[in-house]
Amino acid sequence: MGNELALFGGGGGRRGEMARRPTRRQRAAVERADIELFQLAAHGQHEELKAMLRKKLTEDGMQDVTDVANLARELAGEDQYVASLLIPIVQEYARTTARDIRDFGRGRSR
């Protein structure tokens, strides 16, 4: 895979659509963030680390909920019956994601 494209089955595009791999700049930003997280953990700054992870979890969770809702909308199309079956699934996914974010770092487990 020497080019900048990779087959991608989810995220922002349609299933099976070609999506761009992260650029060198994006990979460097992720690497810097990983180093920063490691440094916080190494220096015992656990509250700051937990806050950064909670922020990332929240951002990713919100995007995931949006993606699931958009996929449900796409799958249902104009079919009200299919929509009525998918809506509770999307709502439960959103509730579960919100609970996971809220409970992160509180020592609770399922």
FENFEN-V927296 format. One record per run of one state. SS is the DSSP state (A for helix, B for strand, O for the rest). FROM is the first residue (numbers start at 1). TO is the last residue. If there is no record, write none. Layout:
{{SS;FROM;TO} {SS;FROM;TO}}
This chain:
{{O;1;4} {B;5;7} {O;8;17} {B;18;20} {O;21;23} {A;24;42} {O;43;45} {A;46;76} {O;77;79} {A;80;103} {O;104;110}}
